[in-house]
């Protein structure tokens, strides 16, 4: 296991500041409250192109995939992130039911792949029992 650095801490603090930005906060709230789809068609109906919901969807999911990209690229210490980044796991659990279909439909084979990689590692880090309990809460 690598040792977290002051740069890791500073990046996590900066990412937290960004999460507090008004529009991103609204986008995250929208996603957590509304995004419980099981198909790409349901996603398209919920967040139609050009709608505010679509902007919220894109902003919030791209934020968490970007954060995950920092981790998969080795820029941000994964273990330190796991101490405060559980929302990323929530986002992946909501996207997972449509990920394969979305990748096929959009021909974007790497869509959300950083988030998927980090979420899988996060689940392993938590342990099966804690992960299953969290996933059940997310599913509602």
N, C-alpha and C positions, 0 to 999 in steps of 0.2 A: 504494500500500500504506500502511495506517495504521501509526502507531508505537505499540507496546505501552506501556502505562502501569504505574505501580506498582500501581494497582488491579487490572490484569490479572494481574500477578504474584501479588498477594495472593489473588485468587480462585482461580488455579491451585493455589497452595499449600493453600488451604482444601479445594478439591475433592480434592486428593491425600490430605489428612487423612481426609476422609470415606471415600475408597476403602479406607483402612486399618481402618475400623470392622469389627469381627468379623463381624457378620451380612452386611454388604455384601461383604466379602471372600469369605465362604463362598458367597454367591449368585453372585459373579463366577466363582469356581472351578467351581461346578456348571455354569454356562453354558458356559464354555470347554471343559470336559471332556465334557459330555453333549449340548449342543445342536447337532445336525448333521442336522436334519430337512429334508425337502423338500416337505412338505405340511402343511396345518393339521391334518389328521387325525393325522399322526405327532406333531405338536406336542401335540395334545390327549391322546394316549396317553402321551407322555413326561412332560407336566406337567399332569395332570388337575386340574380345579378343586378347590380345597380341600386339595391335597397340598402338602407341603413344596417339592417341585420347582416347582409353580406359583408359590408365594411367591418362590422364588429367581428364577424367570424374570421375574416382574413387577418385583421389586426391582432386579435388575441392568439390565434393558432400560429401565426408566423412569429410572434414574440417568443412563444415557448419553444418552437422549433429552432429559432435562432439561439436561445439559451442552451438548448440541448446540443447544438452544433459547437458551441464553445467547449462543452464537455467532451464530445467525441473527438474534437480536434486536439484535445489536451491542453487547452488554454485555461480551463477552469477545473479545479480539483473536484472530482465527482463526489467523494465522501463528504467533503465540506458542504457541497450543494445539497446533499441529501438531508442535512440538518434543518434546512429551511425551505426546500423547494417542492413540497408535496403537491402543490397546485399543478405542476407539470404532469404528475402522474394522473391526476383527475382529468386533465385535458386529454391525455392519451387514452384513458379508459373510455371516454366519450367518443373519441375518433376511431378507436379500434374496430367497432362493428362495421364501419364503412371503408376502412383503409384499403383493403384489397380491391373492392369495387371501384373506389375513387381512382386508385392508381391505374386500373385498367381503362376506365372511361376517359380519363384525362391523358393517358399515355405518359403519365408522370410517375415512373416506377420508383422514384426516390422520395415521393411526397411524404412528409412527416417521418422519414426514416431516422433522422437524428432523435426525434422525440421517442420513437419506438425503441431505439437502442437504449437510451437513458432510462426510459420507463421500465424496461425489462430488467436492467441492472438494479434499479430502485426497488422493484418488487423482490428481487433476490436479497437485497440488502435488508429489507424489512423483515423477511421471513414469511413463510407461507401463511401462517395463521393471521398475522397482522395485515398482510396484503389482502387476504380474502375478506377480512372484516372491513377494510377500507373500500375495496371494490364493491362490496354489498351496500355500503352507505352511498357510494357514488351512483350506483344503479337505482337507488331509491326504493 
